[in-house]
Every structure is written in structure tokens, then in C-alpha cells.
Amino acid sequence: MKSANSFYLFNSRIATHGIFWTLYYILFGLIWVNDKGYLASFYLEFILLPVRILAVYTTIYFLLPRYLLKRNFLGFFTGYTLTLVLAGILQRVFIHLFYEELLLNDSSTGLFHAMSLVRAIILINTTVLFVLSIKLFQLWAIENDKNKGLESEILEIRSNRRTHRIPTKTILFVEGLGNYVTYHLEDKSKITSYGSIKGALQLLPNNFRRVHKSYIVNKAHIKSYDGMSIDIQDNSIPRGKSIPDEVLLN
């Protein structure tokens, strides 16, 4: 089953985030270069990067789990809008004070020029949406893998025109007889279904082992064994002569 760390480079969230923001900084420093040169472009991206990081992490580590994942869509979009507006204002302040006035000695645009503020919000929104989409994909992949794991723990057995959904961990052993297989369960009940012992084994997870031409056992329920038999609950299962101990242990 996938873990959150499996999506990170070197299984490290810190390293992955560090590499992402470094590449982001370099890329946008190159993209937005103008007649002021590379130094001015990279300086501008440097003073704006903290604002964008703050907006991104507020969204994915506060708004996402607190509102969106709990299906509180109004709360999420309200918080998201406020985050973008506040980040846009903060970015506009940084640009005006530390770039236009300090570096360019030009304050003609004004601190809260409407189009400049809208442009700042749009750029921040683009970054936040990109990272948010990655985070949502990560959560979806983890949940999807978890659901597959749950599905593999449930075995559907067709018997007497009914389909029985049985947790595989409750199956003690499977007994084959001709064209039928019988599943012996923890509660001492039995379910008999049409099929072969080979076919039954293919549907069971890896902790089940075929120990005899007519028997499959769940390793988790083995109480004891010797060269001739395997004890599971109150049952003694015959063991094939060619079955090594490794089959029962690994």
C-alpha cells in the first residue's frame, strides 16, 4: 500500500519541497526577465517567493484538510478567496516597496494599482492551483490504493445462488472435493462453491498456501505442524510430502 512518503523524492517531504521551490524560483526568474536584466528578475522573484509559498501552504495544509476534504465547499472557497486577496495585496506591497521604489526608483504605478493587484492575484492563484492539483492527486492515489487493499481483503463466494462477501482473514482453510471447494471459517461455518482448488488459490491473498492437492491453509491461523499434518483451530489438515517448511513460514 502506498504511503505519503512514496510520492516524495528520496522519500523526503523537506527535500522534495526544497527542490520544487528552487526549480520554481529559477524557472520564473528566467521567464519574467525583461529589459532590466536577469539580476532584477531574480531579485523580484526572490522577494515574491515567500508570499506564494505562504499562499500555497495555507491552502494545502489548512484549507484543504479543514474544509475541502470535509466537503465544506463554502468554507473552502471563502478561505481560498481571502487567501488569494491577502496574498495579492501583500505581493503588491512587496513589489512597490522593494522593487519599484527601492530598485527602479519609480513609484508612478501606485501601491494598489487595480490592474497590478489583479495580476498579482492571478499569478498567485496559478501557483496555488498547480500545487493543489498535485496534492489532490497524491491524496487520490493513496485513497485509491487503500481501497484496492480493502477489496483484496474481501472474497466474494457464489453459493446456492447467493454471493457471500467474506473477509479473507476469517477463512481458516479451503478444502477441495471434485468440482467443489469448501471454505471453512473462524466461526466454524462453511461455504461450499462450485470451482477448483487451483482456482480458489488464485483468488486468495499471499498468506494462503496450498499444502496438499485438496487443501489450502491460511498461514495466520496455523497453530502447529509437523511433516504429516497442520493444525488449524480444531482441524487437522493433511500436509503433502513435497511441501517444505518454507511454504508455511514465508
C-alpha positions in Angstrom: 0.0 0.0 0.0 1.3 3.4 -0.9 2.4 5.8 1.8 2.6 9.6 1.6 6.4 9.4 1.6 6.4 7.2 -1.5 5.4 10.3 -3.5 8.3 12.4 -2.4 11.8 12.4 -3.9 14.2 10.4 -1.7 11.2 9.7 0.5 11.7 13.1 2.0 9.0 15.8 2.1 11.5 18.5 3.0 13.9 17.6 0.2 11.0 17.5 -2.4 9.6 20.8 -1.3 13.1 22.4 -1.3 13.8 21.1 -4.8 10.4 22.2 -6.1 10.7 25.8 -4.8 14.3 26.1 -6.1 13.2 25.0 -9.6 10.2 27.2 -9.4 12.3 30.2 -8.4 14.8 29.6 -11.2 12.1 28.9 -13.9 10.1 32.1 -13.1 13.3 34.1 -12.7 14.1 33.2 -16.3 10.6 33.5 -17.6 9.9 37.1 -16.3 13.3 38.6 -17.3 12.8 42.0 -19.0 15.0 44.9 -20.1 16.1 45.3 -16.5 18.1 42.1 -16.8 18.4 38.8 -15.1 19.5 40.3 -11.7 16.4 42.4 -11.4 14.2 39.4 -12.5 15.7 37.0 -9.9 15.6 39.7 -7.2 11.9 40.2 -7.9 11.1 36.5 -7.7 13.2 36.3 -4.5 11.1 38.9 -2.7 7.8 37.4 -4.0 8.6 33.7 -3.3 7.7 33.8 0.4 4.2 35.2 -0.3 3.5 32.5 -2.8 4.8 29.8 -0.5 2.6 31.1 2.3 -0.5 31.1 0.0 0.3 27.5 -1.2 0.8 26.1 2.3 -2.2 27.9 3.7 -4.3 26.2 1.0 -2.9 22.6 1.1 -2.2 22.3 4.8 -5.1 24.4 6.3 -7.9 25.0 3.9 -7.7 21.6 2.2 -7.9 19.3 5.2 -10.1 21.6 7.3 -12.7 22.4 4.7 -12.4 20.8 1.2 -11.8 17.2 2.4 -14.7 17.6 4.8 -16.9 18.8 1.9 -17.4 22.2 3.4 -17.1 23.9 0.0 -18.4 27.3 1.1 -15.8 27.4 3.8 -13.0 26.4 1.4 -13.8 28.8 -1.3 -14.3 31.7 1.2 -11.0 30.9 2.8 -9.3 30.4 -0.6 -10.6 33.8 -1.9 -9.4 35.6 1.2 -6.0 33.9 1.0 -5.6 35.0 -2.6 -6.7 38.6 -2.0 -4.5 39.0 1.1 -1.5 37.3 -0.7 -2.2 39.6 -3.7 -2.2 42.7 -1.5 1.0 41.5 0.3 2.7 40.8 -3.0 1.7 44.2 -4.4 3.2 45.9 -1.3 6.5 43.9 -1.7 6.7 44.8 -5.4 6.0 48.5 -4.7 8.3 49.0 -1.7 11.2 46.6 -2.5 11.2 46.6 -6.3 9.6 49.7 -7.9 10.7 52.2 -5.3 13.9 50.6 -4.0 15.4 49.2 -7.2 13.7 51.1 -10.0 13.1 54.4 -8.1 9.7 54.5 -9.8 6.5 54.9 -7.8 4.3 56.1 -10.6 2.3 52.9 -10.7 0.9 53.4 -7.2 0.8 51.0 -4.2 -2.7 49.5 -5.0 -3.0 49.9 -8.7 -6.0 47.9 -9.7 -4.6 46.0 -12.7 -1.4 45.3 -10.9 -3.3 43.9 -7.9 -5.4 41.7 -10.2 -2.3 40.5 -12.0 -0.7 39.6 -8.7 -3.7 37.6 -7.5 -3.9 35.7 -10.9 -0.2 34.8 -10.7 -0.6 33.6 -7.1 -3.7 31.7 -8.0 -1.9 29.9 -10.8 0.8 28.7 -8.5 -1.6 27.6 -5.8 -3.8 25.7 -8.2 -0.9 23.9 -9.6 0.4 22.7 -6.2 -3.1 22.0 -5.0 -3.8 19.7 -8.0 -0.6 17.8 -7.2 -1.7 17.4 -3.6 -5.1 16.2 -4.6 -3.7 13.6 -7.0 -1.4 12.4 -4.1 -4.4 12.0 -1.8 -6.5 10.3 -4.5 -3.7 7.8 -5.3 -3.3 6.9 -1.6 -7.0 6.5 -1.1 -7.4 4.5 -4.3 -4.6 2.2 -3.3 -6.2 1.9 0.2 -9.5 0.9 -1.4 -7.8 -1.7 -3.6 -6.3 -3.1 -0.5 -9.7 -3.3 1.2 -11.2 -5.0 -1.9 -8.4 -7.6 -1.9 -9.3 -8.5 1.7 -12.9 -9.4 0.8 -13.6 -12.5 -1.2 -16.9 -12.9 -3.0 -18.1 -16.6 -3.0 -21.0 -17.7 -5.0 -23.0 -20.4 -3.3 -26.6 -21.5 -3.6 -27.4 -18.7 -5.9 -26.2 -16.1 -3.4 -23.0 -14.1 -3.3 -21.2 -14.2 0.1 -18.7 -11.4 0.9 -16.2 -12.9 3.3 -13.2 -11.2 4.8 -10.2 -13.4 3.8 -8.7 -13.2 7.3 -11.7 -15.2 8.6 -11.0 -18.1 6.3 -9.2 -20.9 8.2 -8.6 -23.2 5.2 -10.1 -24.3 1.9 -11.0 -27.9 1.1 -11.3 -29.1 -2.4 -13.5 -32.1 -3.4 -14.1 -32.8 -7.1 -15.6 -29.8 -8.7 -16.4 -28.1 -5.4 -14.5 -26.2 -2.8 -15.5 -25.6 0.8 -14.4 -22.5 2.7 -14.0 -23.2 6.5 -14.4 -20.0 8.5 -13.4 -18.9 12.0 -16.9 -19.2 13.3 -16.9 -22.8 12.3 -19.4 -22.2 9.5 -18.8 -23.5 5.9 -19.5 -22.1 2.4 -19.4 -24.6 -0.5 -19.0 -23.2 -4.0 -18.5 -24.7 -7.5 -14.9 -24.5 -8.6 -11.4 -26.0 -8.3 -8.8 -25.7 -5.6 -6.4 -24.2 -8.1 -8.9 -21.5 -9.0 -9.6 -20.7 -5.3 -5.9 -20.2 -4.6 -5.7 -17.7 -7.4 -8.4 -15.5 -5.7 -6.8 -15.6 -2.3 -4.0 -13.3 -1.0 -0.4 -14.3 -0.5 -0.8 -15.5 3.1 -2.7 -18.6 1.8 -0.7 -21.7 0.9 -1.6 -24.9 -0.9 -0.3 -27.6 1.4 -2.0 -30.6 -0.2 -3.7 -31.4 -3.5 -7.0 -30.8 -1.8 -6.2 -28.2 0.8 -5.2 -24.5 1.1 -4.4 -23.1 4.5 -4.3 -19.5 5.9 -0.9 -19.2 7.5 -2.2 -16.7 10.1 -4.3 -19.5 11.7 -1.7 -22.3 11.8 -1.4 -23.5 15.5 1.2 -26.2 14.9 2.5 -28.5 12.2 4.8 -31.5 11.6 5.7 -33.5 8.5 2.3 -35.1 8.2 -0.3 -32.6 9.2 -1.1 -29.0 10.1 -3.4 -28.0 13.0 -5.7 -25.1 12.5 -8.2 -24.4 15.2 -9.8 -27.8 15.9 -8.9 -29.2 12.5 -6.0 -31.4 11.4 -5.1 -30.7 7.7 -3.1 -33.3 5.8 0.3 -32.0 4.6 1.7 -33.1 1.3 5.1 -34.8 1.5 6.7 -32.4 -1.0 5.7 -29.3 0.9 8.7 -27.8 2.6 8.6 -25.8 5.9 9.4 -22.6 3.9 6.0 -22.7 2.3 4.4 -22.4 5.7 6.8 -19.8 7.1 7.4 -17.4 4.2 
